[in-house]
Amino acid sequence: MDSDTTKSNTIIIGYTTGVYDLFHIGHLNLLKNAKGMCDYLVVGVTVDDLVAYKGKQALIPFEDRIEIVRSCKYVDAAVPQYDMDKLTACKKLGAKVLFVGDDWYGTDKWKEYERKFNEEGIRIVYFPYTKGISSTKITQALQQVRGWTNESAQKAFHLNVENQNNDR
C-alpha cells in the first residue's frame, strides 16, 4: 500500500452544523473543540430557507454567515446545510464524527440517531454549550437595548450593505 492510501485511511473527518447567526464565543468554542477531535472539520451552515422552516429568522444573511465560518482557522471547509438530514451529509462527506450540542443528549430522538449513526460507523460527540451566550440571547438583548425587531434589524443591516456598495 502506498503512503497516500495509508494517509487517507487515517484522516478523521468531522462534521457539525449550525445557523451561526451573530457569531459568538460559543460558536468559536464548538469549532475549536471539534477541530481538536478530528483532522478535517467540515461545517454545515444552515441556509436561510431552512432557518425559516425551523420557525426562526437569521439576522445575518446566509452568504455572510458561511463566509464568517469559512474564515475561522478551525474550519477546513464550510458547506450549505439545505436539510436536517445529518446522517446523509456525514455519509456524503465521509465524516466519522458528528459534533452536536449537549442539549440533545439523552433525548429519544437522539438516542435513535445514535443507533443509526453507529450502524454506519459514525460517532456522535456532544459538546456542552457555552453558558450564558447564544445568538437568541444576543438578539433579545439588542431588542431590549435598541428596541430592535428582527425586521428592523434586517432593514438596518441591508441599508448598511447598500451604503457600502454605493461607496465603492
C-alpha positions in Angstrom: 0.0 0.0 0.0 1.4 3.4 -0.9 1.8 6.2 1.7 -1.0 8.3 0.1 -3.5 5.5 0.6 -2.4 4.9 4.2 -2.7 8.6 5.0 -6.2 8.9 3.6 -7.4 5.9 5.6 -6.3 7.5 8.9 -7.8 11.0 8.3 -10.7 11.6 10.6 -13.3 13.9 9.1 -15.7 15.6 11.5 -18.9 17.4 10.7 -21.1 19.9 12.6 -23.9 22.2 11.6 -25.5 25.4 12.7 -27.1 28.7 11.8 -24.1 30.7 13.1 -26.1 33.9 13.3 -24.4 36.6 15.3 -21.2 34.6 15.6 -20.1 34.5 19.2 -17.7 32.7 21.6 -20.0 29.7 22.0 -19.7 29.1 18.2 -15.9 29.5 18.4 -15.7 27.1 21.3 -17.7 24.4 19.4 -15.5 24.8 16.3 -12.3 24.8 18.3 -13.2 21.7 20.3 -14.5 19.9 17.2 -11.3 20.6 15.3 -9.3 19.2 18.3 -11.0 15.8 17.8 -10.7 15.4 14.0 -8.2 16.0 11.3 -10.5 17.8 8.8 -13.6 19.7 10.0 -16.5 20.4 7.7 -19.1 22.8 8.9 -22.7 22.9 7.5 -24.1 26.4 7.7 -27.9 26.5 7.6 -29.4 28.2 4.6 -31.9 30.9 5.1 -34.9 28.8 3.8 -34.1 26.1 6.4 -33.8 28.6 9.2 -37.3 29.9 8.2 -38.5 26.3 8.1 -37.4 25.9 11.7 -39.5 29.0 12.6 -36.7 31.4 13.0 -35.1 34.2 11.0 -31.4 34.9 10.8 -30.3 38.5 11.1 -27.2 37.9 9.1 -27.7 36.6 5.5 -26.5 33.1 4.6 -23.7 34.3 2.3 -22.2 36.4 5.1 -22.6 33.6 7.7 -20.9 31.0 5.6 -18.0 33.4 4.8 -17.6 34.1 8.5 -17.5 30.4 9.3 -15.2 29.6 6.4 -12.8 32.2 7.6 -12.4 30.6 11.1 -9.0 28.9 11.4 -10.5 25.8 12.9 -12.7 25.2 9.8 -11.3 23.2 6.9 -14.5 23.5 4.7 -17.9 25.2 5.1 -20.8 23.9 3.1 -24.5 24.9 2.9 -26.9 22.8 5.0 -30.1 22.5 3.0 -31.9 20.0 5.2 -31.9 18.4 8.6 -30.5 15.0 7.4 -27.2 14.9 9.2 -26.7 11.2 8.6 -26.8 11.6 4.8 -24.5 14.6 5.0 -22.0 12.6 7.1 -22.0 9.7 4.7 -21.6 12.0 1.6 -18.7 13.8 3.3 -17.1 10.7 4.6 -17.3 12.1 8.2 -16.7 9.6 11.0 -17.7 12.0 13.8 -20.7 14.3 14.2 -20.4 17.1 16.7 -23.5 18.5 18.4 -24.6 20.5 21.4 -25.3 18.6 24.6 -28.9 19.9 24.8 -29.8 17.0 22.5 -28.1 14.3 24.7 -30.3 11.6 26.0 -33.5 12.6 24.1 -35.4 9.9 22.5 -34.8 11.4 19.0 -31.1 11.5 19.5 -30.9 8.0 21.1 -32.4 6.8 17.8 -29.9 8.9 15.8 -27.1 7.4 17.8 -28.3 3.9 16.9 -28.5 4.8 13.2 -25.1 6.6 13.1 -23.5 3.8 15.0 -24.7 1.3 12.3 -22.9 3.5 9.8 -19.7 3.7 11.9 -20.2 7.3 12.7 -19.7 8.5 16.3 -21.7 11.4 17.8 -19.8 13.7 20.2 -21.8 16.0 22.4 -20.2 19.3 23.5 -21.5 21.4 26.3 -23.0 24.8 25.3 -21.1 27.8 26.5 -23.0 29.1 29.5 -24.8 32.4 29.2 -24.3 33.0 25.5 -26.4 32.3 22.4 -27.5 34.1 19.2 -31.0 34.2 20.7 -29.8 35.9 23.8 -27.8 38.4 21.8 -30.9 39.1 19.6 -33.1 39.6 22.7 -30.5 41.9 24.3 -30.5 44.0 21.1 -34.2 44.1 21.1 -34.3 45.4 24.7 -31.5 47.9 24.4 -32.2 49.2 21.0 -35.9 48.3 20.5 -35.0 46.2 17.5 -37.2 43.6 16.0 -35.8 41.1 13.5 -37.5 43.1 10.8 -35.9 46.4 11.8 -32.5 44.8 12.3 -32.7 43.3 8.9 -33.6 46.7 7.4 -30.7 48.4 9.2 -28.3 45.6 8.0 -29.5 45.8 4.4 -29.2 49.6 4.5 -25.6 49.3 5.7 -24.8 46.8 3.0 -26.4 49.1 0.3 -24.5 52.1 1.6 -21.2 50.1 1.5 -21.9 49.1 -2.1 -22.7 52.6 -3.1 -19.4 53.8 -1.6 -17.4 51.6 -3.9 
